[in-house]
Amino acid sequence: MTRKAARGLWAVLLTTAVMSTAGACSDGGGASTKASEAASAAASAASRGSDVVASATAAAGEKLRGFKNGVNAKHDVKLGAVSTDHDGRATSKITVTNGTDSPKSYAVQVSFRDANGNLLDMVVVTIDDVGPKSSKDAIARSNRKLSGEVKVDVGAALRH
């Protein structure tokens, strides 16, 4: 990733955090097209008045900001099907594949969305010490019970 692209990714993530503190939300993506998606997600959450979603988004943004010197690794991440655990929370298996020649750690932002694409919840999962040329699994678990059809997507993924 070029320095310019990395700065762009961090600028989008910072914008996500600022919008979160204003009571909105964002999917925190790393490309210029993600900015309009973030604005749409923010408007959607604000129109629903969802303090829970805004809180989850703020927490996710804070966790990503704490992941220093990360590079975009969205292409290293695969999400599994959504299921529900014993508490009624949505879960999805995350698999990260480290294609480099040294151990890496990952921070993966997972967005839980309804059938219409509206943001329901957001979490950041860290996956530490993924060996060179290997994969490691983790579970993304929503912060609260979610009902109806729930889909997941990777909002951002950083590797260091």
Helices and strands as residue ranges (DSSP letters): H 3-21, H 32-48, H 51-65, E 71-72, G 74-76, E 77-84, E 89-98, E 104-113, E 119-130, E 134-145, E 151-159
